[in-house]
Amino acid sequence: MNAQADADPETLRLSIDTKATVHVGLYSRGGKSRGIKAVEAWDHDMRPKEKFVPGGILEPVSGKSFLFF
């Protein structure tokens, strides 16, 4: 089906994916650091008010991608 969709000029095939919710704030993220040096973090989530849900859309034929939160 994918090859058939790719060959049809009237069809646009997309791949859409989301990832786990990320709490916004000074959280430890299980001890993993996103930088070279670990930052000081809170011990608990304390009910964060803001959260991000990262996701993406990929157009497999052209390789174009779009990220969203």
N, C-alpha and C positions, 0 to 999 in steps of 0.2 A: 504494500500500500504506500509506503514512503516513497519508493522509486516512481510509482505512478503519479503521486501528488507532486513530486519534484519536476516531472516532465510536463505537467499541465500548467500553462502560463496563467490560467485563471485561478490557480490554487496557491495559497500561501501557507506553508507548514511552519508551525512554531513549537518550541519546547519551552514550557513554563515551569519554574521550580521555586519553592520558598524554603527557608531554613528555620531553625529554632529561634524563638523570640529572644532578643537580647535586652536586658534591663539597662536603662541609661542611668549612670551614676558611678560612684567609686566602689565598684564591687570586685571581688577577687576573681571571679570567673573560674572557680575551681583551682586556683593557683597558677593559671596560665596567664602570661603577660603578653600584651600585643606590642610591646616595645623592647628595646635592648635592655633597659633597666626596669625591674619590677616597681610598680607604684604602690604607695600605701593605700590599703583598701579597707572598707567596712567589713565586719565579720559576718553580718547578715543582710538580707535584701531590704528589710524594713519597709516593705510594701512600696515599691517604686511607683512614681506617678507617670513616668514615661517609659515606653518600650518601643523597640524597633523590631520589625519582622523583615529581614532582608530577603530579597527575591530577585529573580532574573528572568528575562525573556531572551531566547536565542532563535535566530532565523538560521536553521542548519545549512541551507544551500549557500548563502552568502557569508555566513560566519558572523554576521552583525549581532551585537548583543546590547541589552539595555538592563541596567540594574536599578532596583527601586527599593524603598524602605517604607 
